[in-house]
Amino acid sequence: MKPRSSEPALSIGFVTGTAPGKWFDRFGERTGHGEPVAGESVDPMAELIDGRVDLALVRLPDPRIDDTYHLVRLYEEEPGIAVPKDSELTLADTLGVDDISDQTVFYRPDVDGSVDIRAVGEAVDIVATGVGAVLAPRPLLRRLGSRRTENRGYRDGRPTTIALVWRVVDDCDMIQDFVGIARGRTEASSRTAQPKRSASEKAAAKKARRTASGDASRRKPVGRGGAGAARRRRRK
């Protein structure tokens, strides 16, 4: 559906390492708001604060989120580790702190779990030269990795949380529709979804319209004298 002419498109900033494309498609297909205007960002929260976007898909924690914002937690990311492609560590499906005791770790999340995306990217570039390791959310390592690095699950790390954030004063049906889709609302349960009729229901409705149209065309005024006069004229 195309957006309503009087309604601007929903703008969304999504943090690097997330892939919300399926939500954008469903939003455009299931609602009357049209496709959102979206872009990847290392700091979508800054874009939300500046008013550049209506919604931000962020990685928690973020100390800038206060009671002037709505926040909905969506899912958790697996902790991961990036190592050089030719490292023996790639032989394992998951790694732990004991496996990397002799490795230089060029980046790890802060104590509170926050992640500096730019710092992760710089550390991955170092690992790509053939040394060390990087600890970060695994989806982020997939996004920033190269052919010279590989990532694995890190069993001794903490999961990170991905959430949607928007300004309380901006809350509206359009935002709520997107939030519902991101939280898994199906097409059948969507607030904006239109009920679908089966083929037989459509055929029955079409037949009823034709019958009604035919009846209307056959109805003619009987003129003066009423029905009795009309019958007398037909007998002549």
URBEL-V538445 format. One record per pair of residues at least 24 apart in sequence whose C-alpha atoms are under 6 Angstrom apart, sorted by the first residue. I is the first residue (numbers start at 1). GAP is how many residues later the second one is. Records with the same first field share a line. If there is no record, write none. Layout:
I=GAP, GAP
This chain:
1=31, 33
2=32
3=29, 30, 31
9=27
10=26
11=25, 26, 27, 42, 43
12=26, 41, 42, 43, 44
13=25, 26, 27, 31, 43
14=26, 27, 30, 42, 43
15=25, 26, 27, 29, 42, 43
16=24, 25, 26
17=122, 123, 126
30=163
31=161
55=110, 111
56=108, 109
57=106, 107
58=104, 105
59=102, 103
60=101
61=53
68=100
69=97, 98, 99
70=95, 96, 98
71=93, 94
72=91, 92
73=90
74=88, 89
75=86, 87
76=83, 84, 85
77=82, 83
78=59, 60, 81
79=58, 59, 75, 78, 79, 80
80=55, 56, 57, 58, 72, 73, 74
81=53, 54, 70, 71, 73
82=51, 52, 68, 69
83=50, 66, 67
84=43, 44, 46, 65
85=63, 64, 65
94=58, 59, 60
95=59
96=58, 59, 60
103=29
104=28
105=27, 28, 29
106=28
107=27, 28
108=27
